[in-house]
Amino acid sequence: MIHIENNENMLEFISGERNATVTFTNRKHINRLRKLYEERRNEFSYFIENKDGSVCAKIPLKWIKINPGSKTNRVLTESQKEAARIRLENYRKQKRLEKDRQMQ
């Protein structure tokens, strides 16, 4: 595994253009970008994996979103927490079943 010395991540675009150039050194964004490239290669202008392990890509600007999250922390009742737990459990069961079907 290559160790990345630089920890800089970058997003750059020119107003009026339809693409943005991104460079990532953190694993979370590298993995996400690599997966998108495998699935939607034709939407990338380029995708480069550098020797240091970082990636640089030119992607559609419409993919860039700023999401600050919730303004306030949401407080859930016990019944809401239980309902969310059950939904998550059912989702995970469904995903396991789908994965098992694909393996057969």
C-alpha positions in Angstrom: 0.0 0.0 0.0 1.3 3.4 -0.9 1.5 6.0 1.9 0.3 9.4 1.0 2.5 12.1 2.5 0.3 15.0 1.3 -3.0 15.4 2.9 -4.4 18.1 0.6 -7.8 17.7 -1.0 -8.9 20.1 -3.7 -11.9 21.1 -5.7 -11.5 23.6 -8.5 -13.8 25.0 -11.2 -14.3 28.0 -13.3 -17.6 29.8 -13.3 -19.6 29.1 -16.4 -17.8 25.8 -17.0 -19.6 22.4 -16.7 -16.8 20.5 -15.1 -14.8 20.6 -11.9 -11.3 19.2 -11.2 -10.9 17.3 -8.0 -7.9 15.9 -6.2 -8.2 13.6 -3.2 -5.7 12.1 -0.8 -8.2 10.7 1.7 -9.3 7.1 1.3 -13.0 7.8 1.7 -13.2 10.1 -1.3 -10.7 8.1 -3.4 -12.8 5.0 -3.0 -16.0 6.8 -3.8 -14.5 8.5 -6.9 -13.0 5.2 -8.1 -16.4 3.5 -7.8 -18.1 6.3 -9.7 -15.4 6.0 -12.4 -16.1 2.3 -12.8 -19.8 2.8 -13.1 -19.9 6.1 -15.1 -16.6 6.3 -16.9 -18.2 8.2 -19.8 -19.1 11.1 -17.5 -15.4 11.7 -16.5 -13.2 13.9 -18.7 -10.3 12.1 -17.0 -9.4 10.0 -14.0 -5.7 9.7 -12.9 -4.3 7.6 -10.1 -1.0 9.2 -9.0 2.1 7.3 -7.8 1.5 8.6 -4.2 -2.0 7.1 -4.1 -3.9 10.3 -4.6 -6.4 10.7 -7.5 -7.2 13.6 -9.8 -10.3 13.7 -11.9 -12.4 16.0 -14.0 -16.1 15.4 -13.1 -19.4 17.1 -13.9 -19.9 20.2 -11.8 -23.5 19.2 -11.1 -22.0 16.4 -8.9 -20.6 18.9 -6.4 -23.0 19.6 -3.5 -22.4 21.4 -0.2 -24.4 19.7 2.6 -23.9 21.3 6.0 -26.2 18.8 7.6 -29.0 19.6 10.1 -29.0 23.0 11.7 -30.1 21.5 15.0 -29.7 18.0 16.4 -32.8 16.0 15.9 -34.2 14.5 19.1 -36.0 11.2 18.5 -38.5 9.5 20.8 -38.0 5.9 21.9 -40.6 4.7 19.5 -39.0 6.7 16.6 -35.6 5.1 17.5 -37.2 1.6 17.5 -38.9 2.2 14.2 -35.6 3.4 12.7 -33.7 0.3 14.1 -36.3 -2.0 12.6 -36.1 -0.3 9.2 -32.3 -0.6 9.2 -32.5 -4.2 10.2 -35.0 -5.0 7.4 -32.8 -3.1 4.9 -29.7 -5.1 5.9 -31.6 -8.4 5.6 -32.8 -7.4 2.2 -29.3 -6.5 1.1 -28.0 -9.8 2.4 -30.7 -11.7 0.4 -29.9 -9.8 -2.8 -26.2 -10.5 -2.3 -26.9 -14.2 -1.7 -29.0 -14.4 -4.9 -26.3 -12.8 -6.9 -23.7 -15.3 -5.6 -25.9 -18.3 -6.8 
